[in-house]
């Protein structure tokens, strides 16, 4: 176990992995997330800056939640992020559906299927062998 300073409040805490936040700051962040989620649900046409201002959460944090697929904007919303691969407008995640399909196809082709073993000719074993001297 490591002891680190919390990025939110600066207190020391036992770091177990993930975000470098103490349990109190993680709880506070989760409360903010629930607040933002409810706000987006109630105000479907709100922009990211409006959501940020009304809920006192940074735009960067909102984008992180969208990239993690914890938040999603509705189809009727004008708000979205760019696909990290092609730049298309998406409502949640990191990649658009087309790029996801392409990556899945490309990853599937990375693994070579093992070639079946060639069956040995039974006559090959029965042949007489000579040693050169």
Secondary structure, 3 states (H helix, E strand, C coil): CEEEECCCCCCEEEECCCCCCCHHHHHHHHHHHHHHHHHHHHCCCCCHHHHHHHHCCCHHHHHHHHHCCCCCCCCCCCCCEECCCCCCEECCCCCCHHHHHHHHHHHHCCCCCCCCCCCCCHHHHHCCCCCCC
